Amino acid sequence: MLDIYTIIFLALAVFIFVRLRSVLGQRTGRERPPYDPYSRDTARPPQPAPEGKVVSLPERSGNLPGAPVPADEAEPPAFRWEGVAEEGSATASALDEIARVEPDFDAKHFLTGARAAYEMIVTAFAAGDRRQLKDLLAKDVYDGFVAAIADRESRKETMESRFVSIEAADLQDVTVRGRTAQLTVRFVSKLISVTRGPDGTVVDGSPDTVADVTDVWTFARELGTRDPNWKLVATEAAQ
């Protein structure tokens, strides 16, 4: 005979078994093992994203990251002398020759220095500053400048030159002979220049007139040396 408490416990056990069965289901032998996040198994299907929270992945490109770009898709190298010389010109070829000896050569940097040297030389000549001219000019050019200064001084004349602006400094020609490079620059400037006699009267130029001046100057330097300075080796007044 079963007492009332035994019957109650049996009924409770049957109820719990039925509830667990309905929640967990039955094993059929086809169940997948629990997912291991550190496993190499890649067959586990991706889990759907929660509704309204879909994350868009970037589109795949034709090339994998780090893979070499096909030759037909690679960008062509930029022309090194852009803005200074025309591609395929004799000037560009001569600049390439300079760069083979001095890989760090920068034509635009050279033109910046040439512009500064042009202004310094013109003002030093007007002031009769032989010391400054000696550092910037080749010997024969220096001798010519000094002779002109001495002639002016013999007449007791003074000269004043002041730049309003340098409109352009363009590379006109480049030649390399042996280890010597020569770069010719065409300068276009606006200049106020006046020469006065011993009594202060104007004998040339005008203190109030801005003149348009075009000069063609050639600078030279021995390549592959430690001396970075270019010196003026020739001057010409353009027509």
C-alpha positions in Angstrom: 0.0 0.0 0.0 1.4 3.5 -0.9 0.8 6.3 1.5 -0.4 9.6 0.4 3.1 11.2 0.5 4.6 8.6 -1.8 1.8 9.2 -4.3 2.4 13.0 -4.2 6.2 12.6 -4.9 5.6 10.2 -7.8 3.1 12.6 -9.3 5.6 15.4 -8.9 8.4 13.4 -10.5 6.2 12.5 -13.5 5.3 16.2 -14.0 8.9 17.3 -13.9 9.9 14.6 -16.4 7.2 15.7 -18.9 8.2 19.4 -18.6 11.9 18.7 -19.2 11.1 16.5 -22.2 8.9 19.2 -23.8 11.7 21.8 -23.3 14.8 19.9 -24.2 13.3 17.5 -26.9 14.5 14.1 -27.7 18.1 13.2 -28.8 18.1 11.6 -32.3 21.8 11.0 -32.7 22.1 13.7 -35.4 22.8 16.6 -33.0 25.9 18.8 -33.6 28.4 19.1 -30.8 28.5 22.4 -28.9 30.3 25.1 -30.8 33.9 25.7 -29.8 35.1 29.2 -30.6 38.7 28.1 -30.7 38.1 25.2 -33.0 39.3 25.1 -36.6 35.9 23.9 -37.7 34.6 26.4 -40.3 31.5 24.5 -41.1 29.5 26.1 -38.5 26.8 28.2 -40.2 26.9 31.9 -39.5 24.3 33.1 -37.1 21.7 35.6 -38.4 22.1 39.1 -37.2 19.3 40.5 -34.9 16.5 42.1 -36.9 17.2 45.8 -37.5 21.0 45.4 -36.7 22.4 44.1 -39.9 26.1 45.1 -40.3 27.1 45.7 -44.0 30.6 44.4 -44.8 32.8 46.3 -47.3 32.8 45.0 -50.8 35.6 42.8 -51.7 38.1 44.1 -54.2 39.7 42.1 -56.9 43.0 42.0 -55.1 43.7 40.6 -51.7 45.3 42.9 -49.1 49.0 42.9 -49.5 48.9 41.2 -52.9 50.9 42.8 -55.7 49.0 45.2 -58.0 49.0 44.0 -61.7 51.3 46.0 -63.9 48.5 47.2 -66.0 46.7 48.6 -63.0 49.7 50.3 -61.3 49.9 54.0 -61.5 52.8 55.3 -63.7 55.6 57.0 -61.9 55.3 60.8 -61.6 57.5 62.9 -63.9 60.3 64.1 -61.7 60.8 67.5 -63.4 57.1 68.5 -63.6 56.8 72.3 -63.7 60.5 72.7 -64.6 61.1 70.9 -67.9 59.0 69.2 -70.5 58.9 65.4 -70.4 61.2 63.9 -73.1 63.0 67.2 -73.7 66.8 67.7 -73.8 66.5 69.7 -70.6 64.8 66.9 -68.8 67.5 64.4 -70.0 70.3 66.7 -68.7 68.5 67.0 -65.3 68.3 63.2 -65.2 72.1 63.1 -65.8 72.6 65.5 -62.9 70.4 63.3 -60.7 72.4 60.2 -61.5 75.4 61.9 -59.9 73.5 63.6 -57.2 70.3 61.7 -56.4 69.1 64.4 -54.0 69.2 67.2 -56.6 66.0 69.2 -56.7 65.5 71.5 -59.7 62.7 73.6 -58.0 65.0 74.1 -55.0 67.8 75.2 -57.3 65.4 77.8 -58.9 64.5 79.1 -55.5 68.2 79.6 -54.7 68.9 81.1 -58.1 66.1 83.7 -57.6 67.7 84.7 -54.2 71.2 84.8 -55.8 69.9 87.0 -58.6 68.5 89.6 -56.2 71.6 89.5 -54.0 74.0 90.0 -57.0 72.1 92.9 -58.5 71.9 94.7 -55.2 75.5 93.9 -54.3 76.7 95.3 -57.6 74.8 98.5 -57.1 76.3 98.9 -53.6 79.8 98.0 -54.8 79.9 95.1 -52.4 82.9 93.2 -53.8 83.1 90.8 -50.8 79.6 89.5 -51.4 80.0 89.3 -55.1 83.2 87.2 -54.8 81.3 84.4 -53.1 78.6 84.3 -55.8 80.5 84.8 -59.1 83.0 82.8 -61.1 86.4 84.6 -61.4 86.0 86.0 -64.9 82.5 87.3 -64.2 83.7 88.7 -60.9 86.5 90.5 -62.6 84.0 92.1 -65.0 81.7 93.3 -62.3 84.6 94.7 -60.2 85.9 96.6 -63.3 82.5 98.2 -63.8 82.3 99.1 -60.1 85.7 100.7 -60.2 84.8 102.7 -63.3 81.7 104.0 -61.6 83.6 104.9 -58.5 86.3 106.7 -60.6 83.5 109.1 -61.8 82.3 109.4 -58.1 78.9 108.1 -59.1 76.6 106.1 -56.9 74.0 103.5 -57.9 70.8 102.4 -56.2 68.8 99.3 -57.2 65.6 98.0 -55.6 63.5 95.1 -56.6 59.8 95.6 -56.8 59.2 91.9 -57.7 60.7 89.0 -59.5 57.9 87.8 -61.8 59.5 84.6 -63.0 62.6 82.5 -62.8 62.4 79.8 -65.5 64.9 77.1 -66.4 65.9 77.7 -70.0 68.8 75.3 -70.7 70.8 72.6 -68.9 74.1 71.1 -70.0 76.5 68.7 -68.4 80.1 68.6 -69.6 82.2 66.1 -67.8 81.4 66.7 -64.1 80.4 70.3 -64.6 76.7 71.2 -64.8 75.5 74.5 -66.2 71.9 75.7 -65.7 70.6 78.8 -67.5 67.8 80.7 -66.0 65.6 83.4 -67.5 64.6 86.1 -64.9 61.8 88.5 -65.4 61.7 91.3 -62.8 60.5 94.7 -62.0 63.3 97.0 -60.8 63.9 100.5 -59.8 67.4 101.6 -60.6 69.1 105.0 -60.6 72.7 106.2 -60.9 73.6 109.6 -59.5 76.6 111.9 -60.1 78.8 113.5 -57.4 76.3 116.3 -56.9 73.3 113.9 -56.6 71.9 114.6 -60.0 70.4 111.6 -61.9 72.7 110.5 -64.7 71.0 107.2 -65.5 67.7 105.5 -64.6 65.0 107.0 -62.4 64.1 106.8 -58.7 60.4 106.8 -59.6 60.2 104.5 -62.6 59.7 100.8 -62.3 61.5 99.1 -65.2 60.7 95.7 -66.7 64.0 93.8 -66.8 64.7 90.4 -68.4 68.1 88.7 -67.8 69.4 85.4 -68.8 72.0 84.1 -66.3 74.0 80.8 -66.3 75.1 79.1 -63.1 77.6 76.3 -62.9 78.8 73.8 -60.3 81.1 70.8 -60.1 79.0 67.8 -59.4 79.8 65.2 -56.8 81.7 67.7 -54.6 81.0 68.9 -51.1 80.6 72.5 -52.1 76.9 73.0 -52.7 77.2 76.5 -54.1 76.4 77.4 -57.7 78.3 80.3 -59.1 77.3 82.7 -61.8 79.4 82.1 -64.9 77.6 84.1 -67.6 75.1 87.0 -67.9 73.0 88.2 -70.8 70.4 90.9 -71.1 67.5 89.4 -73.1 66.0 91.3 -75.9 
